[in-house]
Amino acid sequence: MGYKVKLIQYEQRERKSGRSSYNIWRYLTFAINSMVVTSSAPLRMMTVLGIIMSAISFLIGIIYLVLKLTSWHNFQAGTAPVLIGMFFLGSVQLLFMGILGEYVSVILRKVTKRPDVILSDKLNFDDIQEKVSNL
């Protein structure tokens, strides 16, 4: 957020009894929540991955089509076109989910009303305040 960070040194004492109630799943949930709440990078990564995978699937489909048309008898009827189509449609879905996620990210930023800039000090604003109050 841009705030100044101050580290406080302390010694953590040993637990007197029992075990921590946090297990690996709680730590994983905590890590995912902290990543998702503070950053829109996973959404952006999903959008970029969808674009890249769509382009790769489209190129593979075009190459397969050209090879099939040039050597018709050497290719057996199989599942390759179906798989290429499935990968292409899956990557297009990933792309549009990323775009939708970008919209949700923008809405979240607008709703949380975080300040765009955090001021640590104002200089020469006393004159302006006096002029505004005299109006």
A tleap script that builds the chain and sets N, CA, C and O, in Angstrom:
source leaprc.protein.ff14SB
mol = sequence {
  NMET GLY TYR LYS VAL LYS LEU ILE GLN TYR
  GLU GLN ARG GLU ARG LYS SER GLY ARG SER
  SER TYR ASN ILE TRP ARG TYR LEU THR PHE
  ALA ILE ASN SER MET VAL VAL THR SER SER
  ALA PRO LEU ARG MET MET THR VAL LEU GLY
  ILE ILE MET SER ALA ILE SER PHE LEU ILE
  GLY ILE ILE TYR LEU VAL LEU LYS LEU THR
  SER TRP HIE ASN PHE GLN ALA GLY THR ALA
  PRO VAL LEU ILE GLY MET PHE PHE LEU GLY
  SER VAL GLN LEU LEU PHE MET GLY ILE LEU
  GLY GLU TYR VAL SER VAL ILE LEU ARG LYS
  VAL THR LYS ARG PRO ASP VAL ILE LEU SER
  ASP LYS LEU ASN PHE ASP ASP ILE GLN GLU
  LYS VAL SER ASN CLEU
}
set mol.1.N position { 0.813 -1.203 0.000 }
set mol.1.CA position { 0.000 0.000 0.000 }
set mol.1.C position { 0.849 1.258 0.000 }
set mol.1.O position { 0.310 2.342 -0.221 }
set mol.2.N position { 2.145 1.167 0.236 }
set mol.2.CA position { 2.973 2.339 0.189 }
set mol.2.C position { 3.303 2.914 1.552 }
set mol.2.O position { 4.007 3.920 1.636 }
set mol.3.N position { 2.815 2.304 2.620 }
set mol.3.CA position { 3.132 2.796 3.950 }
set mol.3.C position { 4.576 2.457 4.294 }
set mol.3.O position { 5.134 1.486 3.783 }
set mol.4.N position { 5.179 3.266 5.165 }
set mol.4.CA position { 6.525 2.956 5.632 }
set mol.4.C position { 6.462 1.739 6.540 }
set mol.4.O position { 5.516 1.571 7.310 }
set mol.5.N position { 7.470 0.901 6.442 }
set mol.5.CA position { 7.504 -0.345 7.204 }
set mol.5.C position { 8.502 -0.197 8.338 }
set mol.5.O position { 9.607 0.308 8.141 }
set mol.6.N position { 8.119 -0.629 9.500 }
set mol.6.CA position { 9.006 -0.615 10.665 }
set mol.6.C position { 9.037 -2.021 11.228 }
set mol.6.O position { 7.990 -2.600 11.516 }
set mol.7.N position { 10.230 -2.573 11.387 }
set mol.7.CA position { 10.380 -3.915 11.936 }
set mol.7.C position { 10.581 -3.835 13.440 }
set mol.7.O position { 11.336 -2.994 13.927 }
set mol.8.N position { 9.915 -4.697 14.163 }
set mol.8.CA position { 10.043 -4.765 15.614 }
set mol.8.C position { 10.613 -6.134 15.956 }
set mol.8.O position { 10.012 -7.162 15.645 }
set mol.9.N position { 11.754 -6.137 16.588 }
set mol.9.CA position { 12.409 -7.396 16.952 }
set mol.9.C position { 11.787 -7.948 18.239 }
set mol.9.O position { 11.540 -7.206 19.190 }
set mol.10.N position { 11.545 -9.237 18.252 }
set mol.10.CA position { 11.057 -9.866 19.471 }
set mol.10.C position { 11.440 -11.335 19.437 }
set mol.10.O position { 11.707 -11.892 18.372 }
set mol.11.N position { 11.465 -11.951 20.591 }
set mol.11.CA position { 11.750 -13.377 20.694 }
set mol.11.C position { 10.445 -14.107 20.964 }
set mol.11.O position { 9.731 -13.804 21.920 }
set mol.12.N position { 10.148 -15.070 20.107 }
set mol.12.CA position { 8.920 -15.824 20.307 }
set mol.12.C position { 9.184 -16.938 21.311 }
set mol.12.O position { 10.118 -17.727 21.162 }
set mol.13.N position { 8.345 -16.983 22.329 }
set mol.13.CA position { 8.501 -18.006 23.346 }
set mol.13.C position { 7.944 -19.334 22.848 }
set mol.13.O position { 7.120 -19.380 21.935 }
set mol.14.N position { 8.407 -20.394 23.462 }
set mol.14.CA position { 7.909 -21.717 23.100 }
set mol.14.C position { 6.476 -21.872 23.589 }
set mol.14.O position { 6.075 -21.278 24.590 }
set mol.15.N position { 5.710 -22.687 22.859 }
set mol.15.CA position { 4.339 -22.989 23.264 }
set mol.15.C position { 4.385 -23.812 24.540 }
set mol.15.O position { 5.150 -24.770 24.651 }
set mol.16.N position { 3.557 -23.427 25.498 }
set mol.16.CA position { 3.589 -24.125 26.792 }
set mol.16.C position { 2.956 -25.501 26.719 }
set mol.16.O position { 3.435 -26.451 27.339 }
set mol.17.N position { 1.856 -25.603 25.944 }
set mol.17.CA position { 1.219 -26.914 25.859 }
set mol.17.C position { 0.434 -27.023 24.564 }
set mol.17.O position { 0.021 -26.023 23.977 }
set mol.18.N position { 0.240 -28.250 24.139 }
set mol.18.CA position { -0.590 -28.500 22.967 }
set mol.18.C position { 0.125 -28.244 21.655 }
set mol.18.O position { 1.328 -27.989 21.608 }
set mol.19.N position { -0.661 -28.321 20.593 }
set mol.19.CA position { -0.133 -28.101 19.244 }
set mol.19.C position { -0.953 -27.019 18.572 }
set mol.19.O position { -2.065 -26.707 19.000 }
set mol.20.N position { -0.408 -26.464 17.539 }
set mol.20.CA position { -1.109 -25.435 16.783 }
set mol.20.C position { -2.291 -26.052 16.050 }
set mol.20.O position { -2.218 -27.191 15.589 }
set mol.21.N position { -3.380 -25.299 15.945 }
set mol.21.CA position { -4.555 -25.809 15.228 }
set mol.21.C position { -4.418 -25.609 13.719 }
set mol.21.O position { -5.251 -26.099 12.956 }
set mol.22.N position { -3.377 -24.894 13.280 }
set mol.22.CA position { -3.174 -24.691 11.851 }
set mol.22.C position { -2.531 -25.930 11.244 }
set mol.22.O position { -1.512 -26.421 11.729 }
set mol.23.N position { -3.140 -26.418 10.189 }
set mol.23.CA position { -2.557 -27.519 9.435 }
set mol.23.C position { -2.148 -27.005 8.061 }
set mol.23.O position { -2.237 -25.804 7.806 }
set mol.24.N position { -1.710 -27.870 7.189 }
set mol.24.CA position { -1.211 -27.452 5.882 }
set mol.24.C position { -2.308 -26.794 5.049 }
set mol.24.O position { -2.024 -25.866 4.292 }
set mol.25.N position { -3.543 -27.249 5.170 }
set mol.25.CA position { -4.641 -26.681 4.381 }
set mol.25.C position { -4.978 -25.266 4.825 }
set mol.25.O position { -5.283 -24.413 3.992 }
set mol.26.N position { -4.928 -25.008 6.127 }
set mol.26.CA position { -5.184 -23.650 6.614 }
set mol.26.C position { -4.079 -22.689 6.161 }
set mol.26.O position { -4.355 -21.546 5.796 }
set mol.27.N position { -2.831 -23.159 6.187 }
set mol.27.CA position { -1.741 -22.319 5.699 }
set mol.27.C position { -1.884 -22.058 4.209 }
set mol.27.O position { -1.635 -20.945 3.746 }
set mol.28.N position { -2.282 -23.071 3.457 }
set mol.28.CA position { -2.475 -22.911 2.017 }
set mol.28.C position { -3.623 -21.933 1.738 }
set mol.28.O position { -3.507 -21.079 0.859 }
set mol.29.N position { -4.713 -22.050 2.469 }
set mol.29.CA position { -5.833 -21.128 2.312 }
set mol.29.C position { -5.418 -19.703 2.652 }
set mol.29.O position { -5.793 -18.759 1.956 }
set mol.30.N position { -4.649 -19.549 3.712 }
set mol.30.CA position { -4.153 -18.227 4.101 }
set mol.30.C position { -3.264 -17.635 3.004 }
set mol.30.O position { -3.369 -16.448 2.694 }
set mol.31.N position { -2.394 -18.455 2.421 }
set mol.31.CA position { -1.495 -17.975 1.365 }
set mol.31.C position { -2.278 -17.570 0.121 }
set mol.31.O position { -1.996 -16.530 -0.474 }
set mol.32.N position { -3.247 -18.370 -0.273 }
set mol.32.CA position { -4.046 -18.054 -1.460 }
set mol.32.C position { -4.867 -16.793 -1.230 }
set mol.32.O position { -4.946 -15.937 -2.110 }
set mol.33.N position { -5.479 -16.671 -0.055 }
set mol.33.CA position { -6.272 -15.472 0.241 }
set mol.33.C position { -5.417 -14.214 0.231 }
set mol.33.O position { -5.832 -13.185 -0.303 }
set mol.34.N position { -4.232 -14.287 0.816 }
set mol.34.CA position { -3.384 -13.097 0.847 }
set mol.34.C position { -2.898 -12.739 -0.548 }
set mol.34.O position { -2.715 -11.556 -0.835 }
set mol.35.N position { -2.684 -13.707 -1.421 }
set mol.35.CA position { -2.262 -13.424 -2.782 }
set mol.35.C position { -3.412 -12.830 -3.598 }
set mol.35.O position { -3.204 -11.900 -4.377 }
set mol.36.N position { -4.597 -13.353 -3.425 }
set mol.36.CA position { -5.741 -12.915 -4.224 }
set mol.36.C position { -6.237 -11.539 -3.789 }
set mol.36.O position { -6.628 -10.730 -4.631 }
set mol.37.N position { -6.227 -11.262 -2.483 }
set mol.37.CA position { -6.761 -10.002 -1.983 }
set mol.37.C position { -5.868 -8.822 -2.366 }
set mol.37.O position { -6.369 -7.732 -2.646 }
set mol.38.N position { -4.578 -9.028 -2.378 }
set mol.38.CA position { -3.660 -7.900 -2.574 }
set mol.38.C position { -3.182 -7.728 -4.003 }
set mol.38.O position { -2.544 -6.719 -4.306 }
set mol.39.N position { -3.460 -8.661 -4.887 }
set mol.39.CA position { -2.880 -8.576 -6.221 }
set mol.39.C position { -3.861 -9.072 -7.271 }
set mol.39.O position { -4.661 -9.974 -7.025 }
set mol.40.N position { -3.780 -8.464 -8.442 }
set mol.40.CA position { -4.561 -8.964 -9.567 }
set mol.40.C position { -3.663 -9.718 -10.551 }
set mol.40.O position { -4.061 -9.981 -11.686 }
set mol.41.N position { -2.463 -10.060 -10.115 }
set mol.41.CA position { -1.514 -10.774 -10.979 }
set mol.41.C position { -2.036 -12.153 -11.422 }
set mol.41.O position { -1.843 -12.511 -12.583 }
set mol.42.N position { -2.691 -12.945 -10.545 }
set mol.42.CA position { -3.201 -14.233 -11.033 }
set mol.42.C position { -4.238 -14.072 -12.155 }
set mol.42.O position { -4.283 -14.882 -13.081 }
set mol.43.N position { -5.065 -13.029 -12.067 }
set mol.43.CA position { -6.049 -12.785 -13.124 }
set mol.43.C position { -5.359 -12.400 -14.428 }
set mol.43.O position { -5.732 -12.866 -15.505 }
set mol.44.N position { -4.359 -11.554 -14.317 }
set mol.44.CA position { -3.608 -11.146 -15.500 }
set mol.44.C position { -2.879 -12.339 -16.109 }
set mol.44.O position { -2.799 -12.469 -17.330 }
set mol.45.N position { -2.344 -13.216 -15.242 }
set mol.45.CA position { -1.643 -14.398 -15.717 }
set mol.45.C position { -2.611 -15.326 -16.454 }
set mol.45.O position { -2.239 -15.933 -17.458 }
set mol.46.N position { -3.838 -15.439 -15.967 }
set mol.46.CA position { -4.842 -16.275 -16.617 }
set mol.46.C position { -5.194 -15.711 -17.993 }
set mol.46.O position { -5.363 -16.471 -18.947 }
set mol.47.N position { -5.305 -14.397 -18.103 }
set mol.47.CA position { -5.612 -13.773 -19.390 }
set mol.47.C position { -4.490 -14.005 -20.390 }
set mol.47.O position { -4.740 -14.383 -21.535 }
set mol.48.N position { -3.259 -13.781 -19.960 }
set mol.48.CA position { -2.110 -13.969 -20.858 }
set mol.48.C position { -1.971 -15.431 -21.254 }
set mol.48.O position { -1.696 -15.734 -22.415 }
set mol.49.N position { -2.158 -16.335 -20.307 }
set mol.49.CA position { -2.085 -17.762 -20.619 }
set mol.49.C position { -3.173 -18.166 -21.606 }
set mol.49.O position { -2.929 -18.983 -22.494 }
set mol.50.N position { -4.372 -17.605 -21.461 }
set mol.50.CA position { -5.442 -17.888 -22.413 }
set mol.50.C position { -5.104 -17.405 -23.809 }
set mol.50.O position { -5.386 -18.101 -24.784 }
set mol.51.N position { -4.501 -16.217 -23.930 }
set mol.51.CA position { -4.100 -15.696 -25.242 }
set mol.51.C position { -3.034 -16.591 -25.866 }
set mol.51.O position { -3.127 -16.951 -27.040 }
set mol.52.N position { -2.024 -16.946 -25.079 }
set mol.52.CA position { -0.929 -17.773 -25.606 }
set mol.52.C position { -1.436 -19.142 -26.031 }
set mol.52.O position { -1.109 -19.619 -27.118 }
set mol.53.N position { -2.237 -19.777 -25.176 }
set mol.53.CA position { -2.731 -21.118 -25.499 }
set mol.53.C position { -3.702 -21.091 -26.679 }
set mol.53.O position { -3.721 -22.028 -27.477 }
set mol.54.N position { -4.507 -20.034 -26.804 }
set mol.54.CA position { -5.394 -19.917 -27.969 }
set mol.54.C position { -4.586 -19.812 -29.251 }
set mol.54.O position { -4.903 -20.460 -30.248 }
set mol.55.N position { -3.540 -18.992 -29.222 }
set mol.55.CA position { -2.704 -18.834 -30.410 }
set mol.55.C position { -2.007 -20.139 -30.772 }
set mol.55.O position { -1.954 -20.509 -31.945 }
set mol.56.N position { -1.473 -20.837 -29.777 }
set mol.56.CA position { -0.792 -22.109 -30.042 }
set mol.56.C position { -1.772 -23.137 -30.587 }
set mol.56.O position { -1.459 -23.827 -31.557 }
set mol.57.N position { -2.940 -23.252 -29.992 }
set mol.57.CA position { -3.941 -24.216 -30.470 }
set mol.57.C position { -4.395 -23.879 -31.884 }
set mol.57.O position { -4.580 -24.771 -32.712 }
set mol.58.N position { -4.574 -22.593 -32.158 }
set mol.58.CA position { -4.984 -22.182 -33.503 }
set mol.58.C position { -3.899 -22.524 -34.527 }
set mol.58.O position { -4.204 -23.028 -35.608 }
set mol.59.N position { -2.641 -22.253 -34.192 }
set mol.59.CA position { -1.542 -22.588 -35.105 }
set mol.59.C position { -1.432 -24.097 -35.327 }
set mol.59.O position { -1.216 -24.544 -36.454 }
set mol.60.N position { -1.578 -24.871 -34.275 }
set mol.60.CA position { -1.531 -26.332 -34.423 }
set mol.60.C position { -2.682 -26.810 -35.304 }
set mol.60.O position { -2.503 -27.702 -36.133 }
set mol.61.N position { -3.868 -26.214 -35.126 }
set mol.61.CA position { -5.009 -26.583 -35.970 }
set mol.61.C position { -4.774 -26.249 -37.427 }
set mol.61.O position { -5.115 -27.050 -38.299 }
set mol.62.N position { -4.199 -25.087 -37.722 }
set mol.62.CA position { -3.898 -24.698 -39.106 }
set mol.62.C position { -2.847 -25.631 -39.692 }
set mol.62.O position { -2.989 -26.082 -40.828 }
set mol.63.N position { -1.793 -25.928 -38.932 }
set mol.63.CA position { -0.743 -26.837 -39.419 }
set mol.63.C position { -1.323 -28.214 -39.698 }
set mol.63.O position { -1.019 -28.821 -40.725 }
set mol.64.N position { -2.154 -28.707 -38.794 }
set mol.64.CA position { -2.773 -30.021 -38.997 }
set mol.64.C position { -3.651 -30.014 -40.247 }
set mol.64.O position { -3.632 -30.973 -41.019 }
set mol.65.N position { -4.416 -28.948 -40.454 }
set mol.65.CA position { -5.276 -28.855 -41.626 }
set mol.65.C position { -4.458 -28.850 -42.915 }
set mol.65.O position { -4.807 -29.538 -43.874 }
set mol.66.N position { -3.377 -28.081 -42.943 }
set mol.66.CA position { -2.531 -28.024 -44.145 }
set mol.66.C position { -1.898 -29.382 -44.404 }
set mol.66.O position { -1.862 -29.838 -45.547 }
set mol.67.N position { -1.399 -30.033 -43.362 }
set mol.67.CA position { -0.792 -31.357 -43.544 }
set mol.67.C position { -1.826 -32.384 -43.987 }
set mol.67.O position { -1.524 -33.257 -44.801 }
set mol.68.N position { -3.012 -32.288 -43.469 }
set mol.68.CA position { -4.079 -33.221 -43.850 }
set mol.68.C position { -4.480 -33.018 -45.309 }
set mol.68.O position { -4.727 -33.991 -46.022 }
set mol.69.N position { -4.547 -31.755 -45.762 }
set mol.69.CA position { -4.926 -31.493 -47.151 }
set mol.69.C position { -3.820 -31.855 -48.134 }
set mol.69.O position { -4.108 -32.278 -49.254 }
set mol.70.N position { -2.562 -31.696 -47.735 }
set mol.70.CA position { -1.460 -32.007 -48.656 }
set mol.70.C position { -1.192 -33.506 -48.743 }
set mol.70.O position { -0.820 -33.988 -49.812 }
set mol.71.N position { -1.362 -34.237 -47.692 }
set mol.71.CA position { -1.141 -35.691 -47.732 }
set mol.71.C position { -2.333 -36.392 -47.097 }
set mol.71.O position { -2.268 -36.881 -45.969 }
set mol.72.N position { -3.406 -36.423 -47.846 }
set mol.72.CA position { -4.688 -36.933 -47.364 }
set mol.72.C position { -4.626 -38.398 -46.952 }
set mol.72.O position { -5.218 -38.773 -45.940 }
set mol.73.N position { -3.933 -39.221 -47.700 }
set mol.73.CA position { -3.947 -40.672 -47.464 }
set mol.73.C position { -2.991 -41.093 -46.351 }
set mol.73.O position { -3.122 -42.195 -45.817 }
set mol.74.N position { -2.048 -40.254 -45.997 }
set mol.74.CA position { -1.096 -40.622 -44.944 }
set mol.74.C position { -1.666 -40.424 -43.540 }
set mol.74.O position { -1.157 -41.009 -42.584 }
set mol.75.N position { -2.705 -39.617 -43.402 }
set mol.75.CA position { -3.307 -39.377 -42.093 }
set mol.75.C position { -4.496 -40.305 -41.898 }
set mol.75.O position { -5.380 -40.399 -42.750 }
set mol.76.N position { -4.497 -40.980 -40.773 }
set mol.76.CA position { -5.638 -41.814 -40.458 }
set mol.76.C position { -6.707 -40.959 -39.774 }
set mol.76.O position { -6.417 -39.940 -39.148 }
set mol.77.N position { -7.946 -41.414 -39.917 }
set mol.77.CA position { -9.023 -40.721 -39.213 }
set mol.77.C position { -8.843 -40.987 -37.729 }
set mol.77.O position { -8.816 -42.140 -37.299 }
set mol.78.N position { -8.721 -39.928 -36.952 }
set mol.78.CA position { -8.444 -40.119 -35.531 }
set mol.78.C position { -9.044 -39.020 -34.687 }
set mol.78.O position { -9.975 -38.323 -35.090 }
set mol.79.N position { -8.485 -38.893 -33.521 }
set mol.79.CA position { -9.018 -37.936 -32.559 }
set mol.79.C position { -8.252 -36.622 -32.532 }
set mol.79.O position { -8.572 -35.748 -31.726 }
set mol.80.N position { -7.258 -36.459 -33.382 }
set mol.80.CA position { -6.446 -35.234 -33.361 }
set mol.80.C position { -7.281 -33.969 -33.593 }
set mol.80.O position { -7.123 -33.001 -32.848 }
set mol.81.N position { -8.171 -33.943 -34.608 }
set mol.81.CA position { -8.950 -32.716 -34.784 }
set mol.81.C position { -9.858 -32.399 -33.595 }
set mol.81.O position { -10.061 -31.235 -33.250 }
set mol.82.N position { -10.394 -33.438 -32.979 }
set mol.82.CA position { -11.257 -33.239 -31.825 }
set mol.82.C position { -10.450 -32.678 -30.655 }
set mol.82.O position { -10.901 -31.760 -29.970 }
set mol.83.N position { -9.258 -33.228 -30.428 }
set mol.83.CA position { -8.419 -32.735 -29.338 }
set mol.83.C position { -7.942 -31.309 -29.586 }
set mol.83.O position { -7.906 -30.495 -28.663 }
set mol.84.N position { -7.577 -31.008 -30.822 }
set mol.84.CA position { -7.153 -29.644 -31.148 }
set mol.84.C position { -8.304 -28.674 -30.907 }
set mol.84.O position { -8.104 -27.596 -30.348 }
set mol.85.N position { -9.498 -29.052 -31.325 }
set mol.85.CA position { -10.667 -28.202 -31.095 }
set mol.85.C position { -10.973 -28.031 -29.621 }
set mol.85.O position { -11.333 -26.938 -29.184 }
set mol.86.N position { -10.832 -29.102 -28.848 }
set mol.86.CA position { -11.086 -29.019 -27.408 }
set mol.86.C position { -10.067 -28.104 -26.731 }
set mol.86.O position { -10.433 -27.287 -25.886 }
set mol.87.N position { -8.794 -28.237 -27.097 }
set mol.87.CA position { -7.772 -27.365 -26.514 }
set mol.87.C position { -8.015 -25.910 -26.892 }
set mol.87.O position { -7.840 -25.013 -26.067 }
set mol.88.N position { -8.416 -25.674 -28.136 }
set mol.88.CA position { -8.671 -24.307 -28.568 }
set mol.88.C position { -9.850 -23.707 -27.798 }
set mol.88.O position { -9.763 -22.586 -27.296 }
set mol.89.N position { -10.946 -24.453 -27.707 }
set mol.89.CA position { -12.113 -23.931 -26.981 }
set mol.89.C position { -11.826 -23.757 -25.488 }
set mol.89.O position { -12.313 -22.813 -24.867 }
set mol.90.N position { -11.039 -24.661 -24.915 }
set mol.90.CA position { -10.653 -24.516 -23.507 }
set mol.90.C position { -9.799 -23.277 -23.284 }
set mol.90.O position { -9.972 -22.571 -22.291 }
set mol.91.N position { -8.880 -23.013 -24.203 }
set mol.91.CA position { -8.032 -21.830 -24.042 }
set mol.91.C position { -8.823 -20.545 -24.281 }
set mol.91.O position { -8.535 -19.524 -23.657 }
set mol.92.N position { -9.812 -20.576 -25.171 }
set mol.92.CA position { -10.672 -19.400 -25.360 }
set mol.92.C position { -11.495 -19.154 -24.095 }
set mol.92.O position { -11.687 -18.005 -23.699 }
set mol.93.N position { -11.978 -20.215 -23.464 }
set mol.93.CA position { -12.694 -20.062 -22.201 }
set mol.93.C position { -11.791 -19.479 -21.124 }
set mol.93.O position { -12.216 -18.627 -20.343 }
set mol.94.N position { -10.543 -19.939 -21.081 }
set mol.94.CA position { -9.591 -19.397 -20.121 }
set mol.94.C position { -9.345 -17.918 -20.377 }
set mol.94.O position { -9.246 -17.131 -19.436 }
set mol.95.N position { -9.248 -17.538 -21.639 }
set mol.95.CA position { -9.056 -16.138 -22.002 }
set mol.95.C position { -10.228 -15.286 -21.521 }
set mol.95.O position { -10.023 -14.238 -20.908 }
set mol.96.N position { -11.440 -15.725 -21.791 }
set mol.96.CA position { -12.593 -14.932 -21.392 }
set mol.96.C position { -12.805 -14.932 -19.879 }
set mol.96.O position { -13.315 -13.952 -19.336 }
set mol.97.N position { -12.432 -15.993 -19.196 }
set mol.97.CA position { -12.476 -15.969 -17.738 }
set mol.97.C position { -11.480 -14.955 -17.198 }
set mol.97.O position { -11.768 -14.263 -16.221 }
set mol.98.N position { -10.315 -14.861 -17.821 }
set mol.98.CA position { -9.335 -13.855 -17.413 }
set mol.98.C position { -9.839 -12.447 -17.639 }
set mol.98.O position { -9.644 -11.577 -16.790 }
set mol.99.N position { -10.486 -12.206 -18.773 }
set mol.99.CA position { -11.046 -10.880 -19.052 }
set mol.99.C position { -12.138 -10.550 -18.041 }
set mol.99.O position { -12.198 -9.430 -17.535 }
set mol.100.N position { -12.992 -11.508 -17.747 }
set mol.100.CA position { -14.035 -11.307 -16.743 }
set mol.100.C position { -13.423 -11.034 -15.370 }
set mol.100.O position { -13.914 -10.196 -14.614 }
set mol.101.N position { -12.354 -11.748 -15.062 }
set mol.101.CA position { -11.651 -11.515 -13.809 }
set mol.101.C position { -11.045 -10.130 -13.734 }
set mol.101.O position { -11.022 -9.518 -12.667 }
set mol.102.N position { -10.550 -9.625 -14.867 }
set mol.102.CA position { -10.014 -8.256 -14.896 }
set mol.102.C position { -11.123 -7.251 -14.557 }
set mol.102.O position { -10.892 -6.298 -13.813 }
set mol.103.N position { -12.314 -7.463 -15.099 }
set mol.103.CA position { -13.447 -6.589 -14.770 }
set mol.103.C position { -13.769 -6.646 -13.280 }
set mol.103.O position { -14.000 -5.612 -12.653 }
set mol.104.N position { -13.785 -7.837 -12.719 }
set mol.104.CA position { -14.074 -7.982 -11.295 }
set mol.104.C position { -12.991 -7.298 -10.458 }
set mol.104.O position { -13.287 -6.695 -9.427 }
set mol.105.N position { -11.750 -7.395 -10.902 }
set mol.105.CA position { -10.649 -6.744 -10.199 }
set mol.105.C position { -10.800 -5.227 -10.196 }
set mol.105.O position { -10.556 -4.579 -9.178 }
set mol.106.N position { -11.201 -4.657 -11.335 }
set mol.106.CA position { -11.409 -3.213 -11.416 }
set mol.106.C position { -12.566 -2.798 -10.509 }
set mol.106.O position { -12.481 -1.782 -9.818 }
set mol.107.N position { -13.636 -3.576 -10.509 }
set mol.107.CA position { -14.777 -3.271 -9.643 }
set mol.107.C position { -14.362 -3.339 -8.179 }
set mol.107.O position { -14.763 -2.488 -7.386 }
set mol.108.N position { -13.574 -4.326 -7.815 }
set mol.108.CA position { -13.119 -4.461 -6.432 }
set mol.108.C position { -12.268 -3.265 -6.021 }
set mol.108.O position { -12.415 -2.750 -4.913 }
set mol.109.N position { -11.376 -2.818 -6.912 }
set mol.109.CA position { -10.551 -1.657 -6.596 }
set mol.109.C position { -11.398 -0.401 -6.400 }
set mol.109.O position { -11.098 0.424 -5.536 }
set mol.110.N position { -12.459 -0.254 -7.204 }
set mol.110.CA position { -13.330 0.923 -7.070 }
set mol.110.C position { -14.148 0.867 -5.781 }
set mol.110.O position { -14.349 1.893 -5.133 }
set mol.111.N position { -14.615 -0.312 -5.410 }
set mol.111.CA position { -15.498 -0.462 -4.256 }
set mol.111.C position { -14.729 -0.313 -2.941 }
set mol.111.O position { -15.268 0.230 -1.976 }
set mol.112.N position { -13.487 -0.782 -2.886 }
set mol.112.CA position { -12.747 -0.727 -1.628 }
set mol.112.C position { -12.340 0.687 -1.251 }
set mol.112.O position { -12.020 0.938 -0.089 }
set mol.113.N position { -12.341 1.605 -2.184 }
set mol.113.CA position { -12.062 3.025 -1.939 }
set mol.113.C position { -10.731 3.246 -1.253 }
set mol.113.O position { -10.631 4.050 -0.326 }
set mol.114.N position { -9.718 2.546 -1.698 }
set mol.114.CA position { -8.379 2.790 -1.187 }
set mol.114.C position { -7.860 4.076 -1.804 }
set mol.114.O position { -8.185 4.386 -2.950 }
set mol.115.N position { -7.063 4.826 -1.068 }
set mol.115.CA position { -6.559 6.083 -1.631 }
set mol.115.C position { -5.581 5.817 -2.770 }
set mol.115.O position { -4.801 4.866 -2.724 }
set mol.116.N position { -5.632 6.669 -3.793 }
set mol.116.CA position { -4.697 6.534 -4.903 }
set mol.116.C position { -3.282 6.900 -4.471 }
set mol.116.O position { -2.305 6.291 -4.907 }
set mol.117.N position { -3.194 7.902 -3.609 }
set mol.117.CA position { -1.902 8.384 -3.137 }
set mol.117.C position { -1.973 8.555 -1.629 }
set mol.117.O position { -2.978 9.037 -1.106 }
set mol.118.N position { -0.923 8.166 -0.930 }
set mol.118.CA position { -0.842 8.354 0.502 }
set mol.118.C position { 0.170 9.465 0.745 }
set mol.118.O position { 1.347 9.322 0.415 }
set mol.119.N position { -0.292 10.575 1.324 }
set mol.119.CA position { 0.566 11.726 1.562 }
set mol.119.C position { 1.206 11.610 2.930 }
set mol.119.O position { 0.525 11.362 3.925 }
set mol.120.N position { 2.522 11.790 2.977 }
set mol.120.CA position { 3.186 11.792 4.274 }
set mol.120.C position { 3.313 13.210 4.817 }
set mol.120.O position { 3.411 13.403 6.029 }
set mol.121.N position { 3.312 14.219 3.915 }
set mol.121.CA position { 3.457 15.595 4.359 }
set mol.121.C position { 2.888 16.520 3.294 }
set mol.121.O position { 3.024 16.259 2.098 }
set mol.122.N position { 2.247 17.607 3.731 }
set mol.122.CA position { 1.732 18.629 2.826 }
set mol.122.C position { 2.547 19.894 3.015 }
set mol.122.O position { 2.762 20.326 4.147 }
set mol.123.N position { 3.000 20.489 1.937 }
set mol.123.CA position { 3.766 21.729 2.009 }
set mol.123.C position { 2.990 22.838 1.316 }
set mol.123.O position { 2.411 22.630 0.250 }
set mol.124.N position { 2.982 24.015 1.927 }
set mol.124.CA position { 2.382 25.216 1.340 }
set mol.124.C position { 0.883 25.080 1.082 }
set mol.124.O position { 0.380 25.629 0.102 }
set mol.125.N position { 0.178 24.380 1.918 }
set mol.125.CA position { -1.261 24.261 1.763 }
set mol.125.C position { -2.016 25.178 2.709 }
set mol.125.O position { -3.235 25.298 2.589 }
set mol.126.N position { -1.342 25.823 3.638 }
set mol.126.CA position { -2.010 26.726 4.569 }
set mol.126.C position { -2.604 27.927 3.840 }
set mol.126.O position { -3.718 28.347 4.155 }
set mol.127.N position { -1.878 28.488 2.869 }
set mol.127.CA position { -2.366 29.638 2.110 }
set mol.127.C position { -3.632 29.289 1.345 }
set mol.127.O position { -4.565 30.090 1.287 }
set mol.128.N position { -3.671 28.121 0.769 }
set mol.128.CA position { -4.831 27.711 -0.020 }
set mol.128.C position { -6.045 27.533 0.896 }
set mol.128.O position { -7.153 27.927 0.532 }
set mol.129.N position { -5.847 26.947 2.075 }
set mol.129.CA position { -6.948 26.741 3.012 }
set mol.129.C position { -7.535 28.085 3.458 }
set mol.129.O position { -8.751 28.217 3.597 }
set mol.130.N position { -6.668 29.081 3.682 }
set mol.130.CA position { -7.145 30.403 4.080 }
set mol.130.C position { -7.935 31.059 2.975 }
set mol.130.O position { -8.965 31.675 3.246 }
set mol.131.N position { -7.483 30.947 1.724 }
set mol.131.CA position { -8.173 31.550 0.600 }
set mol.131.C position { -9.537 30.906 0.391 }
set mol.131.O position { -10.506 31.599 0.080 }
set mol.132.N position { -9.623 29.585 0.558 }
set mol.132.CA position { -10.886 28.888 0.378 }
set mol.132.C position { -11.856 29.255 1.491 }
set mol.132.O position { -13.048 29.430 1.237 }
set mol.133.N position { -11.364 29.374 2.724 }
set mol.133.CA position { -12.266 29.708 3.833 }
set mol.133.C position { -12.748 31.157 3.767 }
set mol.133.O position { -13.813 31.472 4.298 }
set mol.134.N position { -11.975 32.054 3.118 }
set mol.134.CA position { -12.398 33.454 2.979 }
set mol.134.C position { -13.461 33.624 1.913 }
set mol.134.O position { -14.159 34.638 1.902 }
set mol.135.N position { -13.603 32.664 1.019 }
set mol.135.CA position { -14.616 32.773 -0.030 }
set mol.135.C position { -15.959 32.551 0.599 }
set mol.135.O position { -16.978 32.594 -0.090 }
savepdb mol mol.pdb
quit
